[in-house]
Amino acid sequence: MVSIMNRIKEVLEEKGIKQVWLAEKLGKSYNMVNSYVQNRRQPTLGVLNQVAEILDIDVTDLIVSNKTDN
């Protein structure tokens, strides 16, 4: 089983950026961005690319794959 998680929370903390700011830049609600940050909901690949562009990082830096052998 492969579980995909995102690192948006970690990157925001590393850069000292608030979720509210990211939500504004994405044109999304704070609640939607918060659900991405808390990994309750995963952004689409398009949104993930937008986040990476806004945060000036490679999109692969936002993805964590926890692959298990089940």
PyRosetta script that sets phi, psi and omega in degrees:
from pyrosetta import init, pose_from_sequence

init()
pose = pose_from_sequence("MVSIMNRIKEVLEEKGIKQVWLAEKLGKSYNMVNSYVQNRRQPTLGVLNQVAEILDIDVTDLIVSNKTDN")
pose.set_psi(1, 139.1)
pose.set_omega(1, 177.9)
pose.set_phi(2, -114.0)
pose.set_psi(2, 126.6)
pose.set_omega(2, 177.9)
pose.set_phi(3, -112.7)
pose.set_psi(3, 119.9)
pose.set_omega(3, -180.0)
pose.set_phi(4, -98.0)
pose.set_psi(4, 128.5)
pose.set_omega(4, 177.0)
pose.set_phi(5, -125.3)
pose.set_psi(5, 159.7)
pose.set_omega(5, 175.8)
pose.set_phi(6, -113.0)
pose.set_psi(6, 159.9)
pose.set_omega(6, -177.8)
pose.set_phi(7, -108.9)
pose.set_psi(7, 24.3)
pose.set_omega(7, -176.8)
pose.set_phi(8, -57.5)
pose.set_psi(8, -44.1)
pose.set_omega(8, -178.9)
pose.set_phi(9, -57.7)
pose.set_psi(9, -48.4)
pose.set_omega(9, -178.2)
pose.set_phi(10, -62.2)
pose.set_psi(10, -43.2)
pose.set_omega(10, -178.6)
pose.set_phi(11, -66.3)
pose.set_psi(11, -42.3)
pose.set_omega(11, 177.6)
pose.set_phi(12, -59.6)
pose.set_psi(12, -43.7)
pose.set_omega(12, 179.7)
pose.set_phi(13, -64.5)
pose.set_psi(13, -43.1)
pose.set_omega(13, 179.2)
pose.set_phi(14, -59.4)
pose.set_psi(14, -38.0)
pose.set_omega(14, -175.6)
pose.set_phi(15, -92.2)
pose.set_psi(15, -5.6)
pose.set_omega(15, -179.5)
pose.set_phi(16, 68.4)
pose.set_psi(16, 35.2)
pose.set_omega(16, -177.6)
pose.set_phi(17, -107.2)
pose.set_psi(17, 139.8)
pose.set_omega(17, -179.2)
pose.set_phi(18, -88.3)
pose.set_psi(18, 149.3)
pose.set_omega(18, 177.8)
pose.set_phi(19, -59.9)
pose.set_psi(19, -36.0)
pose.set_omega(19, -179.5)
pose.set_phi(20, -60.0)
pose.set_psi(20, -42.5)
pose.set_omega(20, 179.5)
pose.set_phi(21, -63.2)
pose.set_psi(21, -46.2)
pose.set_omega(21, 179.8)
pose.set_phi(22, -62.9)
pose.set_psi(22, -41.9)
pose.set_omega(22, 179.0)
pose.set_phi(23, -59.4)
pose.set_psi(23, -42.6)
pose.set_omega(23, 179.1)
pose.set_phi(24, -63.0)
pose.set_psi(24, -45.3)
pose.set_omega(24, -179.8)
pose.set_phi(25, -64.7)
pose.set_psi(25, -34.3)
pose.set_omega(25, -179.4)
pose.set_phi(26, -82.5)
pose.set_psi(26, -17.6)
pose.set_omega(26, -174.4)
pose.set_phi(27, 73.8)
pose.set_psi(27, 28.7)
pose.set_omega(27, 179.7)
pose.set_phi(28, -115.7)
pose.set_psi(28, 161.8)
pose.set_omega(28, 177.2)
pose.set_phi(29, -73.3)
pose.set_psi(29, 156.9)
pose.set_omega(29, 175.9)
pose.set_phi(30, -57.9)
pose.set_psi(30, -42.3)
pose.set_omega(30, -177.9)
pose.set_phi(31, -60.5)
pose.set_psi(31, -39.2)
pose.set_omega(31, 179.2)
pose.set_phi(32, -66.1)
pose.set_psi(32, -47.3)
pose.set_omega(32, 179.5)
pose.set_phi(33, -62.9)
pose.set_psi(33, -40.2)
pose.set_omega(33, 178.1)
pose.set_phi(34, -62.2)
pose.set_psi(34, -37.4)
pose.set_omega(34, 178.4)
pose.set_phi(35, -67.8)
pose.set_psi(35, -31.6)
pose.set_omega(35, 173.4)
pose.set_phi(36, -67.5)
pose.set_psi(36, -47.1)
pose.set_omega(36, -176.7)
pose.set_phi(37, -61.1)
pose.set_psi(37, -38.9)
pose.set_omega(37, -178.6)
pose.set_phi(38, -85.4)
pose.set_psi(38, 1.2)
pose.set_omega(38, -178.9)
pose.set_phi(39, 59.5)
pose.set_psi(39, 28.3)
pose.set_omega(39, 172.5)
pose.set_phi(40, -80.8)
pose.set_psi(40, -25.8)
pose.set_omega(40, -179.8)
pose.set_phi(41, -142.6)
pose.set_psi(41, 141.3)
pose.set_omega(41, 179.3)
pose.set_phi(42, -100.9)
pose.set_psi(42, 134.2)
pose.set_omega(42, 178.1)
pose.set_phi(43, -69.6)
pose.set_psi(43, 155.9)
pose.set_omega(43, 174.2)
pose.set_phi(44, -66.6)
pose.set_psi(44, 164.8)
pose.set_omega(44, 178.8)
pose.set_phi(45, -60.3)
pose.set_psi(45, -36.4)
pose.set_omega(45, 177.8)
pose.set_phi(46, -62.4)
pose.set_psi(46, -44.6)
pose.set_omega(46, 179.1)
pose.set_phi(47, -67.6)
pose.set_psi(47, -40.3)
pose.set_omega(47, 178.3)
pose.set_phi(48, -60.6)
pose.set_psi(48, -40.3)
pose.set_omega(48, 176.3)
pose.set_phi(49, -63.4)
pose.set_psi(49, -40.7)
pose.set_omega(49, 177.4)
pose.set_phi(50, -61.6)
pose.set_psi(50, -44.8)
pose.set_omega(50, 180.0)
pose.set_phi(51, -59.9)
pose.set_psi(51, -46.5)
pose.set_omega(51, -180.0)
pose.set_phi(52, -60.0)
pose.set_psi(52, -42.7)
pose.set_omega(52, 179.7)
pose.set_phi(53, -64.7)
pose.set_psi(53, -44.9)
pose.set_omega(53, -180.0)
pose.set_phi(54, -62.3)
pose.set_psi(54, -40.7)
pose.set_omega(54, -177.4)
pose.set_phi(55, -86.4)
pose.set_psi(55, -1.7)
pose.set_omega(55, 177.7)
pose.set_phi(56, 58.1)
pose.set_psi(56, 49.5)
pose.set_omega(56, 176.1)
pose.set_phi(57, -136.1)
pose.set_psi(57, 167.6)
pose.set_omega(57, 176.3)
pose.set_phi(58, -76.0)
pose.set_psi(58, 139.3)
pose.set_omega(58, -177.3)
pose.set_phi(59, -58.7)
pose.set_psi(59, -30.3)
pose.set_omega(59, 179.6)
pose.set_phi(60, -65.4)
pose.set_psi(60, -21.9)
pose.set_omega(60, 177.4)
pose.set_phi(61, -73.3)
pose.set_psi(61, -10.2)
pose.set_omega(61, -179.7)
pose.set_phi(62, -97.1)
pose.set_psi(62, -6.5)
pose.set_omega(62, -173.3)
pose.set_phi(63, -113.1)
pose.set_psi(63, 136.3)
pose.set_omega(63, 173.9)
pose.set_phi(64, -126.1)
pose.set_psi(64, 127.0)
pose.set_omega(64, 176.9)
pose.set_phi(65, -110.7)
pose.set_psi(65, 123.1)
pose.set_omega(65, 176.6)
pose.set_phi(66, -106.5)
pose.set_psi(66, 89.8)
pose.set_omega(66, -176.8)
pose.set_phi(67, -86.7)
pose.set_psi(67, 126.8)
pose.set_omega(67, 177.8)
pose.set_phi(68, -120.7)
pose.set_psi(68, 152.8)
pose.set_omega(68, 179.5)
pose.set_phi(69, -96.1)
pose.set_psi(69, 83.4)
pose.set_omega(69, 177.5)
pose.set_phi(70, -119.0)
pose.dump_pdb("model.pdb")
